[in-house]
Amino acid sequence: MWYIYNLAANQFSAFQFGQAGDIPVAADYDGDLKADIAVYRDGNWYIQRSRDGFIGIQFGQVGDIPVPAYYDSDLKTDLAVFRLSNGTWYLNRSGLGFTAAQFGSSTNKPVPTDYDGDGKADIAVYRNGFWYIQRSQLGFSAFGFGNASDLPITNVFVP
């Protein structure tokens, strides 16, 4: 069950979507600047788009971690997964198509976001207090920040 509070309209709504065990992956998948209700389940994406309606897409496999983000800067959230078994990122970019990149390992936590301010999410992982980032414009970067037991939280870079 999704419970949504619209601050602008001061309204509450509830929406049944998904099932127990699904991973919520709400984001703007249709580019209308409104978050869409979405879940990831065993390699399948179920998305209730605010403008374009429902869609189900198979992308990924059991055990993958969903990492949706704006990987191609077209203002539509792209489907993406991080495969723990081989440390590979699989990106299905809405504007630029499919790509894969090996970056990380099974002990990493994926932390994609726009680290260099170019409007594209960068692939990145956090491991034991260290951040490893493959920036789309500025290349590789690594730095220590945090403790091994910390939970990394990312946000979009705003210049």
N, C-alpha and C positions, 0 to 999 in steps of 0.2 A: 504494500500500500504506500503510495506517495502522498505526502502531506505538503502542500505548497501554500506559502503566505506571500501574496503580492503586495509589496510595500507601497508601490505607486497607487494602487487602487484600494489598499487597505482591505483586501479580501482574502479569505481562506478557501482552499479547495482540497479535495481528496480524490485520488485517481488510482484505481487498481491496475497495476501493470507489472508483469514478471511473476516470479515464484520464489519461494524460499531457496536460498543458496545462490541466487543471481548476484552478480556484481553490478552495482549502479554505476553508469557511465554517462550521466547527464551532461550534455554539451550542445552547441549550436551546429547541428549536422546539415541544415539546409540553408545556412547563410542569411537568415532573416534577423539576426541579432537577438534571438530569443532562445533560451536553453530548451532543448528537447528532452523529454523523458526517454531514457534508454537503459538497457541492461545487457550484460555480456554473460553468456552461459556456454561453457564447454566449446569454445570456438565459434559461437553464433552470436550475432549482434541483433537485438530487437529494439527498434527505434520508432517512437511515436513522434514524428516531426510536427512542429507547430504549423508549418505552412504546407508541407508536401505529403502529410499523412504517414501511415505506417509502412515500415519496410523491415524485412528480415534479411540479413546478409551472413553468409558463412565466411569467416575470415579468422584464421587461427586454429588452435587445437586445444584439447584438454590439457590443463597445466600452464598455458600461456597467461601472462599478465596483461590485461588491456591497458594501453597507454595512449588514448585518443588525445589529439592536440592539433593545432594549426601548423602542419609540417610544410605547407607550400604557400602560405600567406594569402589564400584566396577567400578568407573569412568563412570557410566551411571546415568544421572539425573533421579531421581525417581518421579513419580506422587504423589502428596500429596495435601490435602486440610485442611484448618482450618475452622471448622463449628462454626460460631458465635453463633448460637442458643443454643448450649450446651457446647461450649468451648472444643471441642474434635478435635484432630488431627487424620486424617486418612491417612496412608502412604501405598502406593503400591510399595514396594521396589523391584527393579529388581532382586537382588540377594537373598534377605531374605524373600520375600513375604509380605503379608498384615499384618498390625498391626494398632491398634488404642490406643490413650492415651488421657485421659482427662487432659488438662493443659491449663488453662486460662478461660476467660469469654467473654461475648459479647462486653465489653468495651475495650478489648485488641487489640493491633496491633501485628500480628505474625511477628517474626524476626528470622527465622531459619538461622543458619550458624554453622560452626565448631568452637565452643568456647573453646574446650579443646585440639585441635591440633591432634586428632586421625584419621582424614580423613573422619569422619562422621558428617553430619549436626546434630545439636542438636535442639530440639524444644525449643522455647523461645517466650516470649511475652513482650511487652512494654506497660506500663500503667502509665499515669500521672507522668512521669519523673523517673519511676522505671523499671528496667530490671529484669525479672524472667526467669531463665534458668535451664532447666533439661539437664545437660551434660551427654553424654553417658558413659564417663569414670570417671568423678569427681563428679557426683551427682548434687544436687540442689544448686543453687546460686541465690542471689538477691542483687541488689545494686541500689542506686540512681545515675542517671547521666542524666541531661537534665531537661527540663521544661515540664509541662503538655501539652502544645500546640506544642511541638517539633515533628518533623517527624523523626522517627528512621531510620537509614540506617546501614545495616550490610555489612560485608565483610568477606572473609575467613581468618581464623587465619593462619599465616605463621610463624613457629618458627625460 
